[in-house]
Amino acid sequence: PRRRIPLRAMWRLAGLMWKLRQSETPPGNLHFAINPWLVSYEKLKRETGWRPSYTSRETFVITMRAHGRLAAAPASAAGVPDVPVAAA
């Protein structure tokens, strides 16, 4: 369930969690959670002809496989390259 907290309290909690090393990111990253970025490559495509090599979903799958969070691709998974898992 979603809980609503006053913004000032959230900033203080985030700062405290960061100081106690209980948070993965500093409180400044709350800006990205409150106002997520939406990016379109239309202008880049129009002006330079650039096109991404993979979709967002393919990129996510590749990243999860690289970090060992997703099993290696079966041989039938066309289009998504199998990325070797980096040694930890």
VEXROLUM-255451 format. One record per residue: residue number from 1; chain; x, y, z of N, C-alpha, C in turn. Coordinates in steps of 0.2 Angstrom, whole numbers. Example, Ala and Ser with C-alpha at 12.3 -4.5 7.8 and 13.67 -1.06 7.14 Angstrom:
<pts>
num, cadena, n.x, n.y, n.z, ca.x, ca.y, ca.z, c.x, c.y, c.z
1, A, 66, -28, 39, 62, -22, 39, 66, -16, 39
2, A, 64, -11, 35, 68, -5, 36, 64, 0, 39
</pts>
This chain:
<pts>
num, cadena, n.x, n.y, n.z, ca.x, ca.y, ca.z, c.x, c.y, c.z
1, A, 4, -6, 0, 0, 0, 0, 4, 6, 0
2, A, 2, 11, -3, 5, 18, -3, 4, 22, 3
3, A, 9, 25, 6, 8, 29, 11, 10, 36, 10
4, A, 7, 41, 12, 8, 48, 11, 12, 51, 17
5, A, 18, 54, 15, 22, 57, 21, 23, 64, 18
6, A, 23, 69, 23, 24, 76, 21, 31, 76, 18
7, A, 32, 80, 13, 39, 81, 9, 44, 82, 14
8, A, 43, 87, 18, 49, 89, 23, 51, 83, 27
9, A, 46, 79, 30, 48, 73, 34, 52, 68, 29
10, A, 50, 67, 23, 53, 63, 19, 61, 65, 17
11, A, 62, 71, 16, 69, 74, 16, 73, 72, 22
12, A, 70, 74, 28, 73, 72, 34, 75, 65, 35
13, A, 70, 61, 33, 71, 53, 34, 76, 51, 29
14, A, 76, 54, 23, 81, 52, 18, 88, 54, 20
15, A, 89, 60, 23, 95, 62, 25, 98, 58, 31
16, A, 93, 56, 36, 95, 52, 41, 98, 45, 39
17, A, 94, 42, 34, 95, 35, 32, 102, 36, 28
18, A, 104, 41, 25, 110, 42, 21, 116, 42, 26
19, A, 115, 46, 31, 120, 47, 37, 121, 40, 40
20, A, 116, 36, 41, 117, 30, 45, 119, 24, 40
21, A, 120, 26, 34, 122, 21, 29, 117, 16, 28
22, A, 111, 18, 28, 105, 13, 27, 102, 14, 21
23, A, 104, 19, 17, 101, 20, 10, 107, 20, 5
24, A, 104, 17, -1, 109, 17, -7, 111, 23, -10
25, A, 106, 28, -9, 107, 34, -13, 107, 40, -8
26, A, 110, 46, -10, 109, 52, -5, 102, 55, -6
27, A, 100, 59, -1, 93, 62, -2, 92, 66, -8
28, A, 97, 69, -11, 96, 73, -17, 93, 69, -23
29, A, 93, 62, -22, 90, 58, -27, 82, 58, -27
30, A, 80, 60, -21, 72, 61, -21, 69, 65, -27
31, A, 73, 70, -29, 71, 73, -35, 69, 69, -41
32, A, 73, 64, -42, 72, 59, -47, 66, 55, -46
33, A, 64, 53, -40, 58, 49, -38, 52, 53, -38
34, A, 53, 59, -36, 47, 64, -36, 45, 66, -43
35, A, 50, 68, -47, 49, 70, -54, 53, 66, -59
36, A, 51, 60, -61, 54, 55, -65, 56, 59, -72
37, A, 61, 57, -75, 63, 60, -82, 60, 55, -87
38, A, 57, 58, -92, 55, 55, -98, 59, 57, -104
39, A, 62, 53, -107, 67, 55, -112, 65, 52, -119
40, A, 65, 56, -124, 63, 54, -131, 69, 55, -135
41, A, 71, 51, -140, 76, 52, -144, 74, 55, -151
42, A, 68, 57, -151, 66, 59, -158, 70, 65, -161
43, A, 72, 70, -157, 76, 75, -160, 83, 73, -162
44, A, 86, 68, -158, 93, 65, -160, 92, 61, -166
45, A, 87, 58, -167, 86, 53, -173, 85, 58, -179
46, A, 81, 63, -178, 79, 68, -183, 85, 72, -186
47, A, 90, 74, -181, 95, 78, -183, 102, 74, -185
48, A, 102, 68, -182, 108, 64, -184, 107, 58, -187
49, A, 101, 55, -187, 100, 49, -190, 101, 43, -185
50, A, 103, 45, -179, 105, 39, -174, 98, 36, -172
51, A, 99, 29, -171, 94, 25, -168, 97, 20, -163
52, A, 93, 19, -158, 96, 14, -153, 97, 7, -155
53, A, 102, 4, -153, 103, -3, -155, 98, -8, -152
54, A, 96, -6, -146, 91, -11, -142, 85, -7, -139
55, A, 80, -10, -138, 74, -7, -135, 75, -6, -127
56, A, 71, -2, -124, 72, -2, -117, 72, -8, -113
57, A, 67, -13, -115, 66, -19, -112, 72, -24, -113
58, A, 75, -24, -120, 81, -28, -121, 87, -25, -117
59, A, 87, -19, -116, 93, -16, -112, 92, -18, -105
60, A, 86, -18, -102, 85, -20, -95, 87, -28, -94
61, A, 85, -32, -99, 86, -39, -99, 94, -40, -99
62, A, 97, -37, -104, 104, -37, -104, 108, -35, -97
63, A, 105, -30, -94, 108, -27, -88, 107, -32, -83
64, A, 101, -35, -82, 99, -40, -77, 103, -46, -78
65, A, 104, -49, -84, 109, -54, -85, 116, -53, -83
66, A, 118, -47, -85, 125, -45, -83, 126, -45, -76
67, A, 121, -43, -72, 122, -43, -64, 120, -49, -61
68, A, 118, -55, -65, 116, -61, -62, 110, -61, -59
69, A, 105, -57, -61, 99, -56, -58, 93, -60, -62
70, A, 96, -62, -68, 91, -65, -73, 95, -71, -76
71, A, 92, -77, -77, 96, -83, -80, 98, -81, -87
72, A, 103, -85, -89, 106, -84, -96, 100, -85, -101
73, A, 101, -82, -107, 96, -82, -112, 96, -89, -115
74, A, 90, -92, -116, 90, -99, -120, 92, -97, -127
75, A, 94, -103, -130, 97, -102, -137, 91, -99, -142
76, A, 85, -100, -140, 79, -97, -145, 78, -90, -144
77, A, 81, -87, -139, 80, -80, -138, 83, -75, -143
78, A, 80, -74, -148, 82, -70, -154, 82, -63, -152
79, A, 87, -59, -154, 87, -52, -154, 90, -49, -147
80, A, 90, -53, -142, 93, -51, -136, 100, -55, -135
81, A, 106, -51, -135, 112, -55, -135, 113, -57, -128
82, A, 117, -63, -127, 118, -66, -121, 125, -62, -118
83, A, 124, -59, -112, 130, -55, -110, 133, -59, -104
84, A, 140, -61, -105, 143, -65, -99, 143, -61, -93
85, A, 142, -64, -87, 141, -62, -81, 148, -60, -78
86, A, 149, -54, -76, 156, -51, -74, 157, -54, -67
87, A, 164, -56, -66, 166, -59, -60, 165, -54, -54
88, A, 162, -56, -48, 161, -51, -43, 167, -51, -38
</pts>
